[in-house]
């Protein structure tokens, strides 16, 4: 809704993969997912001449963004919204360290993919929102009010980027 409020066209990709995919290497996961993503990108971009592109991914969906899209010269100016990226996968963390993309990383301290090194990723162009006690869903367990505050923090971070 935030994107629509700002007049941004939204293309949402829903996909389902087997649990076996997560046993693969990060690059193998990225390759499998990019096959699906590329089909959508080709179709959408062939019908529209967008000047600005924002990619948003959550959890597993951040893998192809970090490992493929952010390394593609075509998308060098794209904004990245990375919600609960799998930072404990060293390849992803290293790729983010090398990135010059503008964007936001949001992760909770109780997310099993959280690492305190996340602050190394903060740059002039990449913002970091670390949500205290939030899990991989960005929920603060058994405290609905705190969970809503976490959501508000993430939305505020996205709003600043837009």
Secondary structure, DSSP 8 states (H G I E B T S, - for coil): -HHHHTT-----------GGGGGS-HHHHHHHHHHHHHHHHHHHHHH---S--EEEEETTHHHHHHHTGGG-GGGTT-EEEEES--TTSHHHHHHHHH----EEEEEETTSTT--GGGGGG--SSEEEEEETTB-TTS-BTT-HHHHHHHHHHHHHHHHHH-
